[in-house]
Amino acid sequence: MKNKNLAITPVEIIENKIYFIRSVKVMLSVDLAKLYQVEPRVLIQSVKRNRERFPPDFMFQLTINEFQNLKSQVVTSSWGGLRRASPYAFTEHGVTMLSSETKKETDRF
């Protein structure tokens, strides 16, 4: 068994990362990457390799307008500077699937 640093994230931090977009509660890929302690590109690569596990009701990519609106409403430095692509939004089912996929990815190392 691998020795992993298991950190407990306070509920309040997770609750503050849940957004209501397209009439559904979602978490963004950039926030989930931080929670899973992986780089956002690694998280998205894992999703793209397993696309069949992430149907539209599990995740979607924000439109440019959705992302701009969200950035104007939320003050956060976690999104960094300019992005080439809008982040992905994961529903509750998508987060569950992503957790499973991310665990598989990190177990490889």
C-alpha positions in Angstrom: 0.0 0.0 0.0 1.3 3.4 -0.9 1.8 6.0 1.8 -0.2 9.0 0.8 -0.6 12.3 2.5 -4.4 12.3 3.2 -5.6 15.8 4.0 -9.1 16.5 5.1 -10.7 19.5 3.4 -13.2 21.5 5.4 -16.8 21.3 4.2 -17.0 25.1 3.9 -14.2 25.1 1.4 -15.9 22.6 -0.8 -19.3 24.3 -0.4 -17.7 27.6 -1.7 -16.6 25.8 -4.8 -20.1 24.7 -5.9 -21.7 26.8 -8.5 -25.1 26.9 -10.1 -24.7 26.8 -13.9 -27.2 25.8 -16.5 -29.7 25.1 -13.7 -27.4 22.4 -12.1 -24.9 22.4 -9.2 -21.4 21.9 -10.5 -17.8 22.1 -9.5 -15.1 23.4 -11.9 -12.2 21.5 -13.1 -9.7 24.0 -11.7 -11.1 23.6 -8.2 -11.3 19.8 -8.4 -7.7 19.6 -9.6 -6.7 21.5 -6.4 -8.8 19.2 -4.2 -7.3 16.1 -5.9 -3.8 17.6 -5.8 -3.2 17.3 -9.5 -2.6 19.8 -12.2 -5.7 20.9 -14.1 -4.3 19.6 -17.4 -3.7 16.2 -15.9 -7.3 16.1 -14.7 -8.7 17.0 -18.2 -6.3 14.5 -19.9 -7.8 11.8 -17.7 -11.3 12.8 -18.7 -10.4 12.9 -22.4 -8.9 9.4 -22.2 -12.1 8.1 -20.6 -14.7 10.3 -22.4 -17.3 7.5 -22.5 -17.5 7.7 -18.7 -18.4 11.4 -18.8 -21.7 11.9 -20.7 -23.2 15.4 -20.9 -25.2 15.0 -17.7 -21.9 14.3 -15.9 -19.8 17.3 -17.3 -19.7 20.0 -19.8 -17.3 22.8 -20.8 -18.4 26.3 -19.9 -19.0 28.7 -22.8 -16.9 31.8 -23.0 -19.8 33.9 -21.9 -20.5 31.6 -18.9 -16.9 31.7 -17.9 -16.7 35.5 -18.2 -19.9 35.9 -16.2 -18.7 33.6 -13.5 -15.3 35.4 -13.3 -17.1 38.7 -12.9 -19.2 37.4 -10.0 -16.5 35.5 -8.2 -13.2 37.0 -7.0 -10.6 34.3 -7.0 -6.9 34.0 -7.8 -7.2 30.2 -8.2 -8.1 30.6 -11.9 -4.8 32.4 -12.6 -4.4 34.7 -15.6 -5.8 34.3 -19.0 -6.9 30.8 -20.0 -6.8 29.3 -23.5 -9.9 27.3 -22.8 -12.9 27.6 -20.5 -12.9 25.2 -17.5 -15.1 22.1 -17.4 -18.0 21.9 -15.0 -18.7 18.6 -13.3 -22.1 17.6 -11.8 -22.3 15.4 -8.7 -22.2 12.3 -10.8 -19.3 13.7 -12.8 -17.4 14.5 -9.6 -17.9 10.9 -8.4 -16.6 9.5 -11.6 -13.7 11.9 -11.7 -12.7 10.9 -8.2 -12.5 7.3 -9.4 -10.5 8.2 -12.5 -8.2 10.5 -10.7 -7.5 7.8 -8.1 -6.5 5.4 -10.9 -4.2 8.0 -12.4 -2.4 8.8 -9.1 -2.1 5.1 -8.3 0.0 4.6 -11.4 2.8 6.8 -9.9 
